[in-house]
C-alpha cells in the first residue's frame, strides 16, 4: 500500500477542481489514522511525516499532492500546522 506524493502543475490542479475541495486544518500533533476510502489532498501549508504500520515513512509539505490508498493505517506526525484541500474518492 503506497502513499503517492507528487507535484501537479497549475493546469492539472485547475482541471481536477482541487481549489473547490473542502479545507482541513490541524495544529502540530501526532495521531493514528485509518483510511476507509482513498483520499487525495493538496497541502497548502504545513509539514508532515506519515508512518505506515510496516515502518515506511513518507514526508510531504506545502505544494505536494498526496494520495492515501483505501485500507491504509498510519500515524500522522504534523511538524508544522497543516492546511489542505482534500477529497475522498
C-alpha positions in Angstrom: 0.0 0.0 0.0 1.8 3.1 -1.3 1.3 6.7 -0.4 1.8 8.7 -3.5 3.4 12.2 -3.3 3.6 14.3 -6.5 3.7 17.9 -7.7 0.9 19.0 -10.0 1.1 22.0 -12.3 -1.5 24.7 -12.2 -3.3 23.4 -15.3 -3.7 19.9 -13.6 -4.8 21.5 -10.3 -7.4 23.5 -12.2 -8.6 20.6 -14.3 -9.2 18.5 -11.2 -11.1 21.3 -9.4 -8.9 21.0 -6.4 -9.4 24.6 -5.2 -13.1 23.9 -4.8 -12.5 21.0 -2.4 -13.1 21.4 1.3 -10.2 22.6 3.5 -9.0 20.8 6.6 -6.7 22.3 9.2 -4.8 20.8 12.1 -2.3 22.0 14.7 1.1 20.3 15.5 0.1 16.9 16.7 0.6 13.1 16.4 -2.3 10.7 15.9 -3.3 7.3 14.4 -5.4 7.4 11.3 -7.0 4.8 9.0 -8.5 5.3 5.5 -11.7 3.5 4.7 -11.7 5.2 1.3 -9.0 6.7 -0.9 -8.1 10.3 -0.1 -6.4 12.9 -2.3 -5.2 16.1 -0.9 -3.1 19.2 -1.7 -1.1 20.7 1.1 -1.4 24.5 1.2 0.6 24.8 4.4 2.5 22.6 6.8 5.0 19.8 7.1 4.0 16.2 7.8 5.6 12.8 8.3 3.3 9.8 7.9 4.5 6.4 9.2 2.8 3.3 8.0 2.3 0.2 10.1 5.2 -1.5 8.2 7.6 1.3 9.1 7.6 3.2 5.9 7.9 7.0 6.5 6.7 9.5 3.9 7.4 13.2 4.2 5.3 15.9 2.5 4.5 19.6 2.8 3.4 22.7 1.1 2.6 22.2 -2.6 2.6 18.4 -2.5 -0.4 16.5 -3.9 -0.8 13.3 -1.8 -2.9 10.2 -2.4 -3.6 7.8 0.5 -4.9 4.4 -0.5 -8.1 2.8 0.9 -7.2 0.4 3.7 -4.1 2.3 4.9 -3.4 2.6 8.6 -0.8 5.0 9.7 0.4 7.6 12.2 0.3 11.3 11.2 3.1 13.4 12.8 2.3 17.0 12.0 5.5 19.0 12.5 4.2 22.4 11.2 0.4 23.3 11.2 -1.4 21.8 8.2 -3.9 23.4 5.9 -5.0 21.2 2.9 -7.7 20.8 0.3 -9.0 17.2 0.4 -11.3 14.8 -1.5 -12.4 11.3 -0.7 -12.9 9.0 -3.7 
